[in-house]
Amino acid sequence: MKCALKIASGILLAGSMVLGAEKAPPINWTAKDIGQTEVHVPAKQPSLIAFLRADQDQSRNALQAIKAALKEPVGVQVVLILSGPLAETHAKAIDAPAGAAVVADTDFTASGKMGIHVWPTTLLVDANGEQLAHLAGFSRSFSTELDAHLAFATGQIDAATLAQRLAARSVIADGPKERSARHAQVAEQLLLKGQTAAARTEVDEAVKLQPDEPVAKLALARVQMAEGKPADALLTLDTIPAAAIPAWRSAVVRLGALLALERWNDAKALVDDVTKLNPEPAEAFYLVGRLWHHEQDWQKAANAFKSAYESAMNGPTAKNP
């Protein structure tokens, strides 16, 4: 079983690659909207895909900005994907732009397939499925960025003009919240490379800019885990409001901390939380496997490690699914 543990650990690292400078994979996705009409991406025209949570202020702000950008026909397919357990209810009540398809993603299948980890996230995809833009979150510059990317996607401007418009935007509208989010993201990427000291520098900047930002606190908890401070990580997680981020994200870090502290009974209580509605469960299954390994429940441990392997190889961040 120790051998299985080593193998699973290697799988976890292989399956946790982050899409950064590399080109995002093409999207090929089909679903039915709330009216049972099939929605296809790619389509004959570019697609604007917005991942939203109706119970989140940022998502509501993003939706209003999208509606404003689409006041005039711009030649794109618009797909709104409502995420979360109450997605079907919210999808029926949402004030969608005219002609938009609304899809309920109750189990996060769509977000997992497209590698979405932040709500709201807005994608622009060309007629071949290639991703032209990935706008995570809602910043003060969201409307400006969206307008620029829509103009590029529909052929109104070229790549050089797009770059100029985005560069001008970043100088004017980049605030502390946006800078904090970038530092937090870089910190998590550095952790994946094993660069804990560098990650600590980045996360300290994130927290300094926005001390109460949930994403920055989650990154801080991960850094504390990498530094061998699971008790500190738990204290940090306790300061994150329950609804501020998807529950599985903080639950996975909490489970790792409880295992490190050998709080086995507390860890058992999180087994369902770390995998439920989790679009990228490789790390969660690996940690669950460690728990059952300690409990000497070899069958459950083997099943968890197998699930970790399959999730890592087939998930949205796998390099060679």
Order of alpha helices (4+ residues) and beta strands (2+ residues): alpha-beta-beta-beta-alpha-beta-alpha-beta-alpha-beta-beta-alpha-alpha-alpha-alpha-alpha-alpha-alpha-alpha-alpha-alpha-alpha
